Amino acid sequence: MRGRIKNYKSHTYRENTVLRKYLFVAILAILPSFAFATWQLAGEPIRTPGAKPLDFVNNIPAYFQTNPYYTLYPKRGPLFSTVYTYATDRYWKLRWLAKRNYHINNEVPFAGSSFKTVLDRLLAHYPLKAYYNTQRKIVTIRHAGK
C-alpha cells in the first residue's frame, strides 16, 4: 500500500512540473505581444496647440533619424585611411601632420549635425585634434599637444 501511494505522488509531481513548464513557455510567448500592443496604443504624442508639427520620415520623427551625409562608419585598419575617405567623400582636403598613424579596433558609427562634429567625435578617442579651414575646405590633423 505504501508503494502505491508513493508512486501516485511521484506521478502527480511529474505532471505538475510538465504543466508548469508549458505554462512558463506560454507566458514567455505572450509577453512580447503586450509590449507591441502598448506601443500601438501610445500613438501620436500630445502636442501643445499652435506648436510646429512633427516632420515624419517613414513614420519615424525626423529628430530620431540620423543624417546619412554626416554619419561615419569606420572600418578596422589605419585611422588615416578612414579619415581620408570620409573627408574626400564630402569634398574636403586632408592634411595629415601627425607623425603616428593609429589603428581603429572597433566599427562603431559616429553621427552628428555637421562634418566637423562627426570628425571631432572620432578623433576624441585619439590624441589628435582637427583644425578646419572652412573657406578652402581643408582639414588638418595634428597631435593634440601641438
C-alpha positions in Angstrom: 0.0 0.0 0.0 2.8 2.4 0.8 4.3 1.7 -2.6 1.2 2.7 -4.4 0.8 6.0 -2.6 4.5 6.8 -3.3 4.1 6.1 -7.0 0.9 8.1 -7.1 2.5 11.1 -5.5 5.6 11.0 -7.8 3.3 10.7 -10.8 1.3 13.8 -9.9 4.6 15.6 -9.2 5.8 14.8 -12.7 2.5 16.0 -14.2 2.8 19.3 -12.2 6.3 20.0 -13.4 5.4 19.4 -17.0 2.4 21.7 -16.7 4.5 24.3 -15.1 7.0 24.2 -17.9 4.3 24.5 -20.6 2.7 27.4 -18.6 6.0 29.2 -18.3 6.7 28.8 -22.0 3.2 30.1 -22.9 3.6 33.1 -20.7 7.0 33.9 -22.3 5.5 33.6 -25.7 2.7 36.0 -24.9 4.7 38.8 -23.3 6.1 40.4 -26.5 2.5 40.9 -27.8 1.7 43.0 -24.7 4.7 45.2 -25.4 3.7 45.7 -29.0 0.1 46.4 -28.1 1.1 49.2 -25.6 3.4 50.7 -28.3 0.4 50.8 -30.7 -1.8 52.4 -28.1 0.8 55.2 -27.4 0.1 56.8 -30.8 0.8 60.4 -31.5 2.3 62.4 -28.6 0.2 65.1 -27.1 1.2 68.4 -28.7 0.8 71.9 -27.5 -1.8 73.9 -29.5 0.0 76.1 -32.1 3.3 74.1 -31.9 5.2 73.3 -35.0 4.0 69.9 -36.4 6.5 67.0 -36.3 8.3 66.0 -39.5 7.9 62.3 -40.2 10.1 60.2 -42.5 8.8 56.6 -42.9 6.6 57.0 -39.8 9.6 58.0 -37.7 10.0 61.5 -36.3 12.8 63.4 -38.2 14.7 64.2 -35.0 15.2 60.4 -34.4 16.7 60.0 -37.9 20.4 60.1 -38.5 21.6 62.2 -41.4 23.4 59.7 -43.7 25.5 62.5 -45.1 27.1 63.1 -41.7 27.5 59.6 -40.5 30.9 58.0 -40.4 31.2 54.2 -40.5 34.9 53.5 -39.5 36.5 50.3 -40.8 39.1 48.3 -38.9 42.5 49.4 -40.0 44.5 52.6 -40.1 42.8 55.8 -38.9 44.4 57.8 -41.7 42.5 55.9 -44.4 39.2 56.2 -42.6 39.6 60.0 -42.1 40.9 60.4 -45.7 37.9 58.5 -47.2 35.4 60.4 -45.1 36.9 63.8 -45.9 37.2 63.2 -49.6 33.7 61.8 -49.9 32.5 65.2 -48.5 34.8 67.3 -50.8 37.3 68.2 -48.1 41.1 68.1 -48.5 43.1 66.3 -45.7 46.5 67.4 -44.4 47.8 64.7 -42.0 50.6 66.3 -40.0 50.5 63.7 -37.2 53.7 61.6 -37.1 51.9 58.5 -36.0 49.0 56.6 -37.6 46.7 55.0 -35.1 44.7 51.8 -35.6 40.9 51.5 -35.4 39.8 48.5 -33.4 36.0 48.9 -33.4 33.4 49.7 -36.1 31.1 51.9 -34.1 29.4 54.6 -36.3 29.7 58.3 -35.4 26.9 60.6 -36.4 26.4 64.4 -36.0 24.9 67.5 -37.4 28.0 68.5 -39.4 31.2 67.2 -40.9 33.2 68.9 -38.0 31.1 67.3 -35.3 31.5 63.8 -36.6 35.2 64.1 -37.2 35.7 65.6 -33.7 33.8 62.8 -32.2 36.0 60.2 -33.9 39.3 62.0 -33.0 38.2 62.4 -29.4 39.3 58.8 -28.9 42.8 59.5 -30.0 45.5 62.1 -29.0 44.7 64.1 -32.2 43.0 67.3 -33.0 41.4 68.6 -36.2 41.8 72.2 -37.4 39.4 73.4 -40.1 39.7 75.9 -42.8 36.1 76.3 -43.9 36.8 78.7 -46.8 39.1 76.3 -48.6 37.6 73.1 -47.1 40.9 71.8 -45.7 41.1 69.8 -42.5 44.4 69.5 -40.8 45.1 66.7 -38.3 47.8 67.2 -35.7 48.7 65.8 -32.3 46.6 67.4 -29.6 49.5 68.9 -27.7 50.8 70.9 -30.7 
